[in-house]
Amino acid sequence: MAKLELVPGTLILLVLRVLEAGPLHGYAIAQRIGQLSQDALQVEEGSLYPALQKMLMKGWVESEWGLSDTKRRVRSYSLTAAGRKQLAIERAGYDDVTRAIQSVLKLA
């Protein structure tokens, strides 16, 4: 399957949704998004880590240093209560935009 560009504004939604299942380190977040999209979506480090930093500053995620399966030091991220609320907001906004775009595509 061809790689698709992430729609602007969807990275935070995708990261929050992936973290809803449990804590992950940055590389694992990117891998999980790829896996769930059947490798159609590729998250680049240059966009993932600034997004994670933004979410940390807003209190939507928290982080903890630990060791990976390969004994490398990694920073794991987990969803906070504020992050769960933001996920609901992001999902609703995405659904609204998707419905509006579909209306235009069907009716134009």
Order of alpha helices (4+ residues) and beta strands (2+ residues): alpha-beta-alpha-alpha-beta-beta-alpha
